[in-house]
Amino acid sequence: MDTTKPIPQLINELRAMAVPELVVEYKAAFGRPPRIKHRDWLWRRVAWKIQEQRLGGLSSVAKRKLDEIIAGMDLPLGEVETRRVQMPKSNEPVPGTILTRTWKGVELRTTRVEAGWEFEGVVYRSLSAVAK
């Protein structure tokens, strides 16, 4: 990139570039190839780097304050507790959904609950079980 051009002009040129050109600019700005080759992400990162180089990065006071904040954070560095969560199938109704059917002139209502389907106070695992 031409270091004599105004920043807004450089940013407009970056926005007009194709991905291969942006990859070259990224390598020049950061000294390594990008991990992500998404056009919008590339031009924004290169534009940010150009502005940082031209206008300066964070002040020493801001860097010191960030270091203080980071030092004061309580980050869990030990083992992380994991637990298995059963995700609902994408086509399953959410709990609270009520299905209504009329059978032989009688209206039947069943409600979706976390454990399955509730019908007349009894929880069944599936709608098939309710129907039986």
Buried (B, 14 or more C-beta within 10 A) or exposed (E): BEEEEEEEEBBEBBEEBEBEBBBEBBEEBEEEEBEEEEBEBBBBBBBEBBBEEEEEEEEEEEEEEEEEEEEEEEEEEEEEEEEEEEEEEEEEBEEEEEBEEEEEEEEBEBBBEEEBBBBEEEBBEEBEEBEE
